[in-house]
Amino acid sequence: MNFIYLCPNYKAKKSMKSYFHCRFVISATYLRKIIFVSMATFWGIVCVAQTQAAVVPGRLIVKFKPAAYEQVVQITPTIRTQGVTAAKTLSVGLVGVDKLNVQHKAASMYRVFPYAGKHEAMQQKFGLHLWYAIILDEGFDPYDVAKKYIADNDIEWAEPMPVVQHVHNTVVSPSANPVAPTAAFPNDPYYSLQWHYNNTGQTGGTSGMDIRLPQAWEITKGNPRVIVGVVDSGVDIGHDDLKDNLWVNEAERDGTPDVDDDNNGYIDDIHGFNFTSGSGYDPNQQPLYGPAPIVASKHGTHVAGTIAAATNNATGVSGIAGGDGVNQGARLMVCQIMTDDATVAGYILAAIAYAANNGAVILQNSWTIGAQPDEAILTAIKYFITVSGNAIDENNKLTPLPDTPMNGGIVIFGAGNDNTSSKSYPASHDEVLAVAATNHYGRRSWYSNYGDWVDISAPGGDTQEMLIGGIGGIASTYPNNTYVYEQGTSMACPHVSGVAALVLSRYGSGTYTPAMLRERLLATTTPLPGTEPEIGGMGAGLVNAYKALMPVITVGELKAQSKTYDGTTAATLTFDLCI
């Protein structure tokens, strides 16, 4: 048995890390025209001068210290599950906080990590119940107000609430009709347009600059026990190419309308939940959330199709982990935090916690809050990484769920479309996997962010190619059984989420960890061509689905499989050094 040692080829976010792997050596109605989307379509939360994120006027997020929280509960017991609205000024029974509430005309507050029914014990174990949003007079600067609240002895943290906003698309007509694929598998008519899966140079790009998907499909095509939480705008749950791979909450599907049948805190959440304001979601009526129907939106529908559009169903496009036409692929859990036609305060925190609590182990995120980090969002990310795939046992300890494909969760973010090396959050947090975008030449897409904080690259398409009549964008699903090309790190990110779903479909178990998955993805990339300085800021290389599914042994997997003798962990390796 031979092993091969691969040299590290990227910079870690804070320091150089030596990643290596040991590899066993082994020999609907079809759309009549595809629309080209000519603008970058990475969704985001607006930045102001790259220093402060735009925020919701009159909205502050605070975290109470545990002792202070218990004092508040003594006065208002219902605060554990419900929001509080005052007749005049909000009073919580904490002298300093109440003084600030009067000063800033606070009227109400509610939990930003909502009461979660049967999952509430898990949320309290990790302190999510301590986080609240306070509604203030809109005339005050939220950043200044946050400084005052965080200075109070009863408040552990305070920060403004970010604003969710998307970039509008410009749509132009194509210059040529698509050509149906000739391969026996898959039989989806627009598969040939998806150069990002199998680049033969069919779009004028460089052959081989793809994610090696046909070879990967010979190993696995996805598994329904792998659930991907799509935190984005709404997904078209009636789309012929998506509906068979949606996550299904069977208790709600088979239960009584307008009732929280599974006691998870949400009513009628059959395929996920719409957390946007105006959807029916009322944070002041906890735990009575919903019903909040999912609204079919362009961006979320496109992202979802890349991950797990039904493959080999003779319809539209193929998804990376979309099954084989007989067996279903990975499941898409819709966590809607945005809409296409409005700028709203996104209930991002609730959405991430919901995904963690309800079985998702991969969290797909094509959005950003710009150049400034957010502690509440980072708390949500850490919660997802830690608790996904787990339940709490009688001893208040985490125990893997019986059929989970991973003990914990992985969080994946697009790096952003500002053509800069400046950090973008939450993507640049060490805890997440940041994805840059490449074009069909395998080079950095002109818009993609880059830097030593980026972890990996994936195809994101290139608008400039599309404008001159090429088809260098990413083809995927769109509302109303249509399909379009789009470009952006928004499109690159779901490629990595899809490949992660394939890896868990092949290797997932209750002992498989997010660290092992992350290491496998980063250790099996394809090197990027070119000598531009930005190439060094594209992470480990181009995600490679086939290599990620090979019978490799990463460092983390080796440690998990090694045996201990007399207190000493031993393992024997034979490998060739890459010098």
C-alpha positions in Angstrom: 0.0 0.0 0.0 1.5 3.4 -1.0 0.8 6.8 0.4 1.5 10.1 -1.2 2.4 13.3 0.7 1.2 16.5 -0.9 2.9 19.8 -0.3 0.8 22.6 1.3 -0.1 25.2 -1.4 -2.0 27.9 0.4 -1.9 30.3 3.3 -4.1 29.7 6.4 -6.1 32.7 7.7 -3.6 33.5 10.5 -0.6 31.4 9.9 0.9 28.9 7.5 -0.4 25.4 8.0 0.9 22.2 6.5 -2.0 20.3 5.2 -1.4 16.9 3.5 -3.3 13.8 2.7 -2.4 10.2 2.2 -4.0 8.7 -0.9 -4.4 5.0 -1.6 -3.1 4.5 -5.2 -6.0 3.1 -7.2 -5.7 2.3 -10.8 -41.0 21.5 -16.1 -40.9 22.7 -19.4 -37.5 23.3 -20.6 -36.4 26.9 -20.9 -36.3 28.0 -24.6 -33.6 30.5 -23.9 -31.1 30.9 -21.2 -30.8 34.4 -19.6 -27.5 36.0 -19.0 -27.2 37.9 -15.8 -24.6 40.5 -16.3 -23.9 41.9 -12.9 -22.2 40.4 -9.9 -24.9 38.7 -7.8 -23.3 38.2 -4.5 -25.9 39.2 -1.9 -24.8 41.2 1.0 -25.4 43.4 3.9 -24.5 47.0 2.9 -21.2 48.4 4.0 -20.6 52.1 4.7 -17.1 53.3 3.8 -15.7 49.8 4.6 -15.7 50.7 8.3 -19.2 50.4 9.6 -21.9 48.2 8.3 -25.3 49.7 7.6 -27.6 48.9 10.4 -31.3 48.8 11.3 -32.3 52.1 12.9 -33.5 51.8 16.4 -32.4 48.2 16.9 -29.7 47.0 19.3 -28.6 43.4 20.0 -27.4 42.8 23.6 -26.2 39.8 25.6 -27.1 39.8 29.3 -24.6 38.4 31.8 -26.1 35.1 33.2 -26.7 36.5 36.7 -28.3 39.7 35.3 -30.5 37.5 33.1 -31.8 35.5 36.0 -32.6 38.8 37.8 -34.6 39.9 34.8 -36.5 36.6 34.8 -37.5 37.1 38.4 -39.4 40.2 37.5 -40.7 39.1 34.1 -40.8 35.2 33.9 -42.3 35.2 30.4 -39.2 36.8 29.0 -37.7 33.2 28.7 -40.0 32.5 25.8 -41.7 35.8 24.7 -40.8 39.3 23.8 -41.6 42.2 26.1 -43.5 45.3 25.1 -43.8 48.3 27.5 -46.6 50.7 27.7 -44.1 53.6 27.8 -40.5 52.6 28.4 -39.0 49.2 28.7 -38.1 48.2 32.2 -36.1 45.0 33.0 -35.3 45.5 36.7 -31.6 46.3 36.2 -30.9 49.8 37.4 -28.2 50.7 34.8 -30.0 49.1 31.9 -33.3 50.7 32.8 -31.6 54.1 32.9 -30.2 53.5 29.4 -33.7 52.3 28.3 -35.2 55.6 29.4 -32.4 57.7 27.9 -32.9 56.0 24.5 -36.7 55.5 24.7 -36.6 51.7 24.5 -40.0 50.3 23.9 -39.6 46.5 23.7 -37.2 43.6 23.4 -37.3 40.1 22.0 -35.0 37.0 21.8 -32.8 37.0 18.6 -32.3 33.3 19.1 -35.9 32.4 19.5 -37.4 29.9 21.9 -37.0 26.5 20.3 -39.4 24.1 22.0 -37.7 20.7 22.3 -34.4 22.3 21.3 -34.5 25.0 24.0 -32.3 23.0 26.4 -29.6 22.9 23.7 -29.8 26.6 23.1 -29.6 27.4 26.9 -26.7 25.0 27.3 -24.7 27.3 24.9 -26.1 30.6 26.2 -28.3 31.6 23.2 -31.1 32.6 25.6 -29.0 35.5 26.9 -29.2 37.4 23.5 -32.0 40.0 22.9 -32.8 42.7 20.5 -33.9 46.0 22.1 -36.2 48.4 20.2 -35.1 52.0 20.6 -36.0 55.4 19.3 -34.7 55.6 15.7 -33.1 59.0 16.3 -30.1 57.6 18.1 -26.9 56.3 16.5 -26.9 52.5 17.1 -23.1 52.4 17.3 -23.0 55.1 20.0 -25.9 53.4 21.9 -24.0 50.1 21.8 -21.0 51.6 23.4 -23.1 52.8 26.3 -24.9 49.5 26.9 -21.7 47.5 26.7 -20.3 49.7 29.5 -23.0 48.6 31.8 -22.0 45.9 34.3 -25.0 43.7 33.5 -24.4 43.6 29.8 -21.8 41.3 28.4 -22.0 42.6 24.8 -23.9 45.0 22.7 -23.9 45.8 18.9 -26.2 47.2 16.2 -28.3 44.8 14.1 -27.0 44.6 10.4 -29.3 45.4 7.5 -29.8 42.8 4.8 -29.8 44.1 1.2 -29.2 42.5 -2.1 -27.7 43.6 -5.4 -30.2 43.9 -8.2 -29.5 42.0 -11.4 -29.2 43.2 -15.0 -30.6 40.7 -17.5 -29.6 40.5 -21.2 -30.6 38.0 -23.9 -28.2 35.2 -25.0 -26.5 35.2 -28.3 -27.0 31.4 -28.9 -29.2 28.6 -27.9 -27.9 25.9 -25.5 -26.9 22.5 -26.8 -28.3 19.4 -25.1 -25.7 17.0 -23.6 -24.9 13.8 -25.4 -23.6 11.9 -22.4 -25.7 8.9 -21.1 -25.4 10.3 -17.6 -26.8 12.7 -16.7 -29.7 13.2 -19.1 -30.5 16.7 -17.9 -30.8 18.9 -21.1 -28.7 21.8 -19.8 -25.9 19.8 -18.3 -23.6 20.7 -21.2 -23.9 24.4 -20.1 -22.4 23.5 -16.7 -18.7 23.8 -17.6 -18.1 24.3 -14.0 -18.8 20.6 -13.5 -17.0 19.3 -16.5 -14.9 21.8 -18.5 -13.9 20.4 -21.9 -13.4 23.9 -23.3 -17.0 23.9 -24.6 -17.4 27.6 -23.5 -14.0 28.8 -24.8 -12.4 28.3 -21.4 -9.5 26.0 -20.3 -10.2 22.3 -20.3 -10.0 20.7 -16.8 -10.7 23.9 -14.9 -13.7 22.5 -13.2 -14.6 20.6 -10.0 -14.1 17.1 -11.6 -17.8 16.1 -11.0 -18.3 13.3 -13.5 -15.5 11.3 -11.9 -16.9 12.0 -8.5 -20.3 10.8 -9.5 -18.8 7.4 -10.2 -18.3 7.2 -6.4 -21.5 8.9 -5.0 -24.2 11.2 -6.3 -25.5 12.4 -2.9 -27.5 11.0 0.0 -30.8 12.3 1.5 -29.4 12.0 5.1 -27.1 14.9 4.3 -29.0 18.1 5.0 -27.8 21.5 3.7 -29.2 24.6 5.4 -29.5 27.3 2.6 -29.4 30.6 4.5 -30.3 33.0 1.7 -33.4 34.4 -0.1 -36.3 32.0 -0.6 -36.0 28.9 -2.7 -38.7 28.0 -5.2 -40.0 25.0 -3.5 -42.3 24.2 -6.4 -39.5 24.1 -9.0 -39.6 20.8 -10.9 -35.8 20.5 -10.6 -35.7 21.2 -6.8 -38.9 19.9 -5.2 -37.8 16.3 -4.9 -34.6 17.2 -3.0 -36.1 19.5 -0.4 -35.8 18.7 3.3 -39.2 17.6 4.6 -40.3 18.0 8.2 -42.7 15.0 8.2 -44.4 15.9 11.5 -45.5 19.2 10.1 -46.3 17.9 6.6 -48.5 15.2 8.1 -49.7 17.2 11.1 -52.4 19.8 11.8 -52.2 23.2 10.0 -51.3 26.2 12.2 -49.9 23.9 14.9 -46.3 23.3 16.0 -46.7 19.6 15.5 -43.0 18.7 16.2 -42.5 21.2 19.1 -39.5 22.9 17.5 -40.9 26.4 18.1 -42.1 26.8 14.5 -45.5 26.3 12.9 -45.9 24.5 9.5 -42.1 24.6 8.8 -42.4 21.8 6.2 -39.3 22.6 4.1 -37.8 25.3 6.3 -38.9 28.7 7.4 -39.2 32.3 6.1 -37.5 34.5 8.7 -37.9 37.8 6.9 -40.0 40.6 8.4 -43.5 40.7 7.0 -43.6 37.0 6.4 -45.8 36.2 9.4 -42.8 35.6 11.6 -43.3 37.6 14.8 -40.5 37.5 17.3 -42.8 39.1 19.9 -45.1 36.1 19.8 -42.7 33.5 20.9 -42.9 30.5 20.7 -45.8 30.9 18.3 -43.8 31.4 15.1 -45.5 31.3 11.8 -46.9 30.1 9.6 -44.5 32.0 7.4 -44.6 30.7 3.8 -41.3 30.6 1.9 -41.3 33.1 -1.0 -39.7 31.9 -4.2 -36.7 34.2 -4.9 -34.1 34.4 -7.6 -30.8 34.3 -5.7 -31.7 31.5 -3.3 -33.2 29.4 -6.0 -30.0 29.7 -8.1 -27.8 28.8 -5.2 -29.9 25.8 -4.2 -29.8 24.4 -7.7 -26.0 24.2 -7.8 -26.0 22.2 -4.5 -28.8 19.7 -5.2 -31.0 20.2 -8.2 -32.3 16.8 -9.2 -29.7 15.1 -11.4 -30.6 12.7 -14.2 -34.3 13.5 -14.1 -34.4 14.7 -17.8 -35.1 18.2 -16.6 -33.1 21.4 -16.7 -29.7 21.3 -15.0 -27.8 19.0 -12.7 -27.0 19.5 -9.0 -23.7 18.5 -7.5 -25.3 16.2 -4.9 -28.6 15.9 -6.6 -29.0 12.1 -6.7 -29.2 9.8 -9.8 -32.8 10.1 -11.0 -33.9 7.1 -8.9 -32.3 7.7 -5.6 -32.7 11.2 -4.1 -29.7 13.5 -3.3 -28.8 15.7 -0.4 -31.7 17.6 1.2 -32.1 21.4 0.9 -33.4 23.1 4.1 -34.7 26.6 3.2 -33.7 29.2 5.8 -35.0 32.4 4.2 -33.4 35.6 5.5 -33.9 37.8 2.4 -36.3 38.6 -0.4 -35.8 39.8 -4.0 -37.9 42.9 -3.9 -37.1 44.5 -0.5 -34.4 45.4 2.0 -35.3 43.9 5.3 -33.8 43.2 8.7 -32.7 39.6 8.3 -33.3 37.2 11.2 -30.0 35.6 10.5 -29.4 34.4 14.0 -32.7 32.6 14.2 -32.1 31.0 10.8 -28.7 29.6 11.7 -29.9 28.2 15.1 -32.9 26.7 13.3 -30.7 24.9 10.8 -28.5 23.5 13.6 -31.4 22.4 15.7 -33.3 20.7 12.9 -30.7 18.4 11.4 -28.6 20.5 8.9 -24.8 19.7 9.0 -23.7 22.0 6.2 -24.6 25.7 6.3 -24.5 27.5 2.9 -24.1 31.3 3.1 -23.8 33.6 0.0 -24.1 36.9 2.0 -21.8 39.3 3.9 -21.9 42.1 6.4 -18.9 43.8 5.0 -15.7 44.8 6.7 -16.9 44.7 10.3 -17.4 41.5 12.4 -20.5 40.8 14.4 -20.3 38.9 17.6 -23.9 37.6 17.6 -23.4 36.1 14.1 -20.1 34.5 15.2 -21.9 33.1 18.2 -24.5 31.5 15.9 -21.8 30.1 13.6 -20.0 28.5 16.6 -23.3 27.0 17.8 -23.9 25.4 14.4 -20.4 24.0 14.2 -20.7 22.5 17.7 -24.2 21.2 18.0 -25.3 20.2 14.5 -26.0 16.5 14.2 -26.4 16.2 18.0 -29.0 16.0 20.7 -28.7 16.4 24.5 -28.8 13.2 26.5 -30.1 12.8 30.1 -26.7 13.9 31.4 -26.9 17.2 29.5 -24.1 16.1 27.1 -24.1 16.2 23.3 -24.8 12.8 21.7 -24.7 12.2 17.9 -28.2 11.6 16.4 -28.6 8.0 15.2 -28.4 8.7 11.4 -26.4 11.9 11.4 -23.6 12.1 8.7 -21.4 14.3 10.9 -20.8 15.1 14.6 -21.1 18.9 14.2 -21.5 21.2 11.3 -19.4 23.0 8.7 -20.1 26.7 7.8 -19.3 27.9 4.3 -19.3 31.5 3.0 -18.7 33.3 -0.2 -15.7 35.6 0.0 -17.5 38.6 -1.6 -17.4 40.5 -4.9 -15.4 43.7 -4.1 -12.2 42.8 -6.0 -10.2 43.4 -2.9 -8.0 41.6 -0.4 -9.6 43.4 2.5 -11.4 41.1 4.9 -15.1 40.4 4.5 -17.2 39.1 7.4 -18.4 36.6 8.3 -16.3 34.9 5.6 -12.9 35.8 7.2 -13.7 34.3 10.6 -11.3 31.4 11.2 -14.3 29.2 12.0 -15.8 29.3 8.5 -14.7 28.2 5.1 -14.3 31.2 2.8 -14.7 30.6 -0.9 -13.3 32.8 -3.7 -14.5 32.6 -7.3 -12.8 31.4 -10.5 -13.8 31.8 -14.2 -13.8 29.1 -16.9 -10.0 29.6 -17.4 -9.4 28.6 -13.8 -8.2 32.1 -13.0 -9.6 34.5 -10.4 -12.9 36.0 -11.5 -12.4 39.8 -11.9 -14.8 40.6 -9.0 -13.7 38.0 -6.5 -12.3 39.0 -3.2 -9.0 37.3 -2.3 -6.4 37.3 0.5 -4.7 35.2 3.1 -8.1 34.8 4.8 -9.6 32.9 1.9 -9.6 29.1 2.3 -10.6 27.6 -1.1 -11.8 28.5 -4.6 -14.7 27.3 -6.8 -16.2 28.3 -10.1 -18.2 31.5 -9.8 -18.4 32.5 -13.5 -17.4 35.7 -15.3 -19.8 38.4 -16.4 -17.2 39.9 -18.8 -17.2 36.7 -20.8 -20.9 36.7 -20.9 -21.2 40.2 -22.2 -19.1 39.4 -25.3 -21.4 36.5 -26.2 -19.7 33.8 -24.2 -21.4 31.5 -21.7 -18.9 31.8 -18.9 -21.5 32.2 -16.1 -22.9 29.5 -13.8 -26.1 27.9 -15.1 -28.6 26.9 -12.4 -32.3 27.0 -11.4 -34.4 30.1 -11.3 -38.0 30.6 -10.1 -41.0 29.4 -12.2 -39.2 26.4 -13.7 -36.6 28.6 -15.5 -32.8 28.6 -15.6 -30.2 31.4 -15.9 -26.5 32.1 -15.8 -25.3 34.1 -12.9 -21.8 35.0 -11.6 -20.3 35.8 -8.2 -18.8 34.3 -5.1 -22.5 33.6 -4.4 -22.3 31.0 -7.1 -18.8 29.7 -6.1 -19.9 29.0 -2.5 -22.6 26.4 -3.3 -20.1 24.4 -5.3 -18.1 23.8 -2.1 -21.3 23.1 -0.2 -22.3 20.6 -2.8 -18.9 18.8 -2.7 -19.1 18.8 1.1 -22.4 17.0 0.7 -20.8 14.4 -1.6 -18.1 13.8 0.9 -20.5 13.3 3.8 -22.6 11.1 1.5 -19.6 8.8 1.1 -17.8 9.0 4.4 -20.3 10.6 6.9 -21.0 9.0 10.3 -21.6 10.0 13.9 -17.8 10.0 14.4 -17.0 12.2 11.4 -16.2 15.7 12.4 -16.3 19.2 10.7 -12.5 19.4 11.1 -12.0 16.2 9.2 -14.3 17.4 6.4 -12.6 20.8 6.2 -9.2 19.1 6.1 -10.3 16.8 3.3 -11.7 19.6 1.2 -8.5 21.7 1.5 -6.0 18.8 1.1 -7.5 17.6 -2.3 -7.8 20.8 -4.4 -6.6 21.4 -8.0 -3.8 24.0 -8.2 -4.8 27.2 -10.0 -2.9 28.4 -13.0 -1.3 31.8 -13.4 1.3 33.9 -11.7 -0.7 36.9 -10.6 -0.2 38.0 -7.0 -3.9 37.4 -6.3 -3.5 33.7 -7.0 -1.8 33.4 -3.6 -4.9 34.7 -2.0 -7.3 32.1 -3.5 -6.8 29.6 -0.7 -5.8 26.0 -1.1 -6.8 25.8 -4.8 -9.9 24.8 -6.8 -12.3 22.5 -5.0 -12.0 19.0 -6.5 -14.9 16.7 -5.9 -13.2 13.6 -7.3 -10.1 13.9 -5.2 -12.2 14.8 -2.1 -14.0 11.4 -2.5 -10.8 9.3 -3.1 -9.9 7.0 -0.2 -7.5 9.5 1.3 -6.5 9.7 4.9 -6.2 13.2 6.3 -4.4 14.0 9.5 -7.7 14.3 11.4 -8.9 11.0 10.0 -5.6 9.3 10.8 -5.8 10.4 14.5 -9.4 9.2 14.6 -8.4 5.8 13.3 -5.1 5.3 15.1 -4.9 3.0 18.1 -3.4 3.6 21.5 -1.0 1.2 23.1 0.3 1.8 26.7 -0.9 5.4 26.5 0.9 6.1 23.2 -0.9 6.8 20.0 0.8 4.8 17.2 0.4 4.8 13.4 2.7 3.7 10.7 2.9 5.6 7.4 4.9 5.1 4.2 4.9 8.1 1.9 6.9 9.9 -0.7 7.8 13.5 0.1 6.9 16.3 -2.2 10.0 18.6 -2.3 
